């Protein structure tokens, strides 16, 4: 479903899949449910017993499509560039990495924590095929920006009107 926000068309995640993939739907539900459980039980003292051995989080992402390319922004402030791995496939981009939790003094109590720590692995299904060999990535001010040129056939995927001739 596309919505207009300040003159820009924003495609919601549920609208970016060209072919329905039930496993992708399950994965999305699982991530939301994991986040809910981590936010609920992870903050309680007894909730740590239910936390995974290695904590994980999911960084915010933004995917913008133009006529010739896709632009992916992954927001990972404070994460060193050498802790990020990027893998590009024709129809998917996978970004993974690890954010180490800072050392705290013994007995220190964390009252508020807005930063996620641990491993993350985000796989983004692309709405059109791209050319992986031509992808470019840069990292600046905590934002990983990936430019993904569309595959030639994807540039022409918008429908064209074909005249029908009477026979």
VMD Tcl script that draws the C-alpha trace (Angstrom):
set ca {
  {0.00 0.00 0.00}
  {1.48 3.35 -1.02}
  {0.81 6.53 0.89}
  {1.82 10.11 0.17}
  {3.77 11.83 2.89}
  {4.90 15.38 2.12}
  {4.90 14.82 -1.64}
  {6.88 11.57 -1.53}
  {5.33 8.18 -2.19}
  {6.15 5.85 0.68}
  {5.64 2.15 0.03}
  {4.85 0.21 3.14}
  {6.74 -3.12 3.68}
  {3.67 -5.21 2.88}
  {3.50 -3.64 -0.60}
  {7.07 -4.36 -1.69}
  {6.70 -8.07 -2.37}
  {5.94 -8.89 -5.98}
  {5.10 -12.52 -5.23}
  {3.52 -13.55 -1.95}
  {6.00 -15.46 0.14}
  {4.36 -17.05 3.21}
  {7.73 -17.68 4.86}
  {8.60 -14.00 4.63}
  {5.29 -13.21 6.36}
  {6.09 -15.67 9.17}
  {9.57 -14.17 9.52}
  {8.14 -10.66 9.80}
  {5.62 -11.76 12.45}
  {8.39 -13.57 14.36}
  {10.59 -10.43 14.38}
  {7.72 -8.28 15.68}
  {6.87 -10.87 18.34}
  {10.55 -11.19 19.38}
  {10.76 -7.42 19.70}
  {7.62 -7.36 21.82}
  {8.93 -10.07 24.15}
  {12.37 -8.45 24.41}
  {10.85 -5.06 25.24}
  {8.47 -6.60 27.77}
  {10.47 -9.27 29.55}
  {14.02 -8.13 28.80}
  {13.63 -5.05 31.01}
  {12.42 -6.97 34.05}
  {15.01 -8.51 36.40}
  {13.47 -11.99 36.12}
  {13.02 -11.53 32.36}
  {16.73 -12.09 31.71}
  {16.13 -15.78 32.30}
  {14.02 -15.81 29.11}
  {16.43 -13.69 27.04}
  {18.46 -15.42 24.31}
  {22.08 -16.22 25.10}
  {23.16 -13.61 22.57}
  {20.97 -10.54 22.42}
  {19.93 -9.21 19.06}
  {18.28 -6.17 17.59}
  {17.16 -4.85 14.23}
  {18.45 -1.47 12.99}
  {16.05 0.91 11.23}
  {16.19 0.76 7.43}
  {14.83 2.84 4.56}
  {14.48 1.67 0.95}
  {13.82 4.24 -1.79}
  {13.21 3.31 -5.44}
  {13.90 5.57 -8.43}
  {13.66 4.83 -12.14}
  {17.25 3.52 -12.35}
  {18.24 2.38 -8.87}
  {17.29 1.53 -5.32}
  {18.81 3.38 -2.39}
  {19.03 1.54 0.93}
  {19.88 3.36 4.16}
  {20.65 1.34 7.29}
  {20.95 3.37 10.49}
  {23.63 1.94 12.81}
  {25.05 4.87 14.80}
  {28.13 4.16 16.88}
  {28.90 0.93 15.05}
  {32.41 0.73 13.54}
  {32.47 0.07 9.78}
  {34.50 -3.13 10.23}
  {31.66 -4.65 12.29}
  {29.21 -4.49 9.35}
  {28.81 -7.13 6.61}
  {26.86 -6.45 3.42}
  {25.71 -9.09 0.92}
  {23.81 -8.18 -2.25}
  {21.82 -10.67 -4.33}
  {19.62 -9.84 -7.33}
  {16.43 -9.76 -5.25}
  {17.68 -9.40 -1.67}
  {20.14 -7.41 0.44}
  {21.43 -8.77 3.74}
  {23.11 -6.53 6.30}
  {24.58 -8.06 9.44}
  {26.90 -7.05 12.21}
  {27.57 -6.92 15.91}
  {27.29 -4.04 18.36}
  {29.27 -4.73 21.51}
  {27.69 -3.73 24.80}
  {29.89 -1.19 26.61}
  {31.71 -2.22 29.77}
  {29.94 -1.04 32.89}
  {31.24 -0.72 36.40}
  {30.36 -3.60 38.70}
  {27.04 -2.96 40.39}
  {26.02 -0.29 37.85}
  {22.28 -0.14 37.18}
  {20.99 0.79 33.73}
  {17.80 2.82 34.14}
  {17.16 3.57 30.48}
  {18.53 1.89 27.37}
  {17.49 2.92 23.86}
  {20.36 1.32 21.97}
  {20.27 -2.28 20.80}
  {23.29 -4.53 21.39}
  {24.39 -7.90 20.11}
  {24.14 -9.46 16.67}
  {21.78 -8.30 13.97}
  {20.96 -9.69 10.56}
  {18.47 -7.86 8.39}
  {17.41 -9.34 5.04}
  {15.50 -6.96 2.79}
  {13.49 -8.32 -0.15}
  {13.79 -5.93 -3.07}
  {10.73 -4.97 -5.15}
  {12.75 -5.27 -8.41}
  {15.93 -7.15 -9.41}
  {19.26 -5.33 -9.12}
  {22.78 -5.89 -10.50}
  {24.83 -7.07 -7.47}
  {28.23 -6.47 -9.14}
  {27.45 -2.78 -9.62}
  {26.29 -2.11 -6.05}
  {28.11 0.62 -4.13}
  {28.17 1.12 -0.38}
  {29.38 3.98 1.81}
  {29.34 4.54 5.54}
  {29.18 7.98 7.09}
  {27.87 9.36 10.38}
  {26.36 6.02 11.39}
  {24.41 5.52 8.16}
  {25.25 2.71 5.75}
  {24.08 3.83 2.31}
  {23.83 1.22 -0.45}
  {23.19 2.19 -4.08}
  {21.71 -0.70 -6.05}
  {21.41 -0.20 -9.84}
  {18.33 -1.92 -11.20}
  {18.74 -4.79 -13.64}
  {17.93 -3.70 -17.23}
  {14.64 -5.65 -17.34}
  {13.55 -4.05 -14.03}
  {13.95 -0.56 -15.47}
  {11.20 -1.37 -17.95}
  {8.86 -3.23 -15.64}
  {6.25 -0.50 -15.70}
  {3.46 -1.45 -18.05}
  {3.12 0.05 -21.50}
  {-0.08 0.48 -23.46}
  {-0.12 -1.78 -26.51}
  {-2.57 -0.87 -29.26}
  {-4.90 -3.66 -30.32}
  {-5.37 -4.02 -34.04}
  {-8.52 -5.37 -35.58}
  {-7.95 -8.46 -37.74}
}
mol new
graphics top color blue
foreach p $ca { graphics top sphere $p radius 0.5 }
foreach p [lrange $ca 0 end-1] q [lrange $ca 1 end] { graphics top cylinder $p $q radius 0.2 }
display resetview
